[in-house]
């Protein structure tokens, strides 16, 4: 008796049938469209899941149950118009509930978490799924929170100024999304929240992530201690690397740049190591990421799988990173303190590019030549100038010249106690030694003078020998806010 012909195996749709109704090809649609890729990018680990191609649907079955859901878009009105592509708001919190006591001590994670945002980024995924653009939003950005109800006290607040990271503390995910949308005019399609536990577990299951540093990195607050060179960081050490804020006077700005470098290195690790072609390893990485992620209610396994297939050729060169452009000086707000004010014009152009699905690096200026390269971007160095001579106006001249090359001078030079300084002095707290070296490079012949306890503001005492301020620029991008780099430009061994 002849064997009946075998019926073909049923095809697994790229998305569940209930989502197969017509939807715009290039426009960001309902929140169910492919948020998983953003989970990976957003946590500096998120690219892992969506960058995988050809992983069976069965491997992904049940991942929804691993996610903790949050309604980040409930009853939101008057939102920006949707653009092309998909925008994901990544929020990194200081949650550490599932970290062992031994790890807390080893990586200096003691103390009660503030339940606030340690990191905030907008991850834009192009409509053709060929490019990811990551924009870091400084936690100390000046923001005006919309009217809201305090999630802790239940008190109703009118709109008021605060630092951006306070939005989460006062109103959780919903107020955070509302505040970011109001500031950027970019519609957020998905919300993803990652904590310390997810970060550490995922780095470990990847087998570590390789980073390079041209300068030794030592931070007594986090315990980070890396000599110059190339290192493969495991979970705890990687957390120290991306959290460190006291390596230099740059504080949050340099930390955001390290986070961006780490994200690019993670993409490189995930896409070049074969991990994504191993279903079991892929499953382990995915579970490690999702175990501590909170996400909006619009996620679906089918969308994740479809995006993974579309992005099988993704690599660090497909990603680009920047920080929202800032005004040169800190912005003091009564009752809030020193904040970071965005450069409205430059930031407006940046967010317009996101809305229009345009590459951020499409028209980057060519790198400048003939300048001195220094370890710290002058835009991240605060300087107070003093006139140490009897020459009228010298302090103003030095202040203006330093500001012209990018240093964050006070704009209000003073007179030094002694008016007979022969040699220009750069006085600095030893904790900011790299900033001091960068400033001294701009002042040929100046003397470096360590002053323990001086703090993050460097002091220049202009002497009789002052002749010029030399133009200086950082050794490695991205340094200044608003600069755009591709992932392959900051990954070890990838930059040409």
Secondary structure, DSSP 8 states (H G I E B T S, - for coil): -------------SS-GGG-S---SSB--STTSSTHHHHHHHTTSBHHHHT--S--HHHHTTGGGGSEE--TTTT--S-----BSEEEEEEEE---TTS-HHHHHHTT--S----SEEEEEEEEE-TTSS-EEEEE--TTBEEEE-SEE-TTT--EE--EEEETTHHHHHHHHHHHHHHHHHHH-----EEEEE-HHHHHHHHHHTT-EEEEESS-EEETTTTEEE-SEEEEE-HHHHHHHHH---SSTTTHHHHHHHHHHHHHHHHHHHHHSSGGG-HHHHHHHHHHHHTTEEE-TT--HHHHHHHHHHTTT--GGGEEEEE--EEEEEEEETTTEEEEEE-HHHHHHHHHHHHTT--TTTT------SSEEESS-GGG-EEEEEE-SS-TTHHHHHHHHHHHTT-EE-S--EE-S-S---S-EEEE-GGGHHHHHHHHHTSTT-EEEE-TT--S-EEEEE-TT------EEESSSS-STT--EEGGGTSTTT--
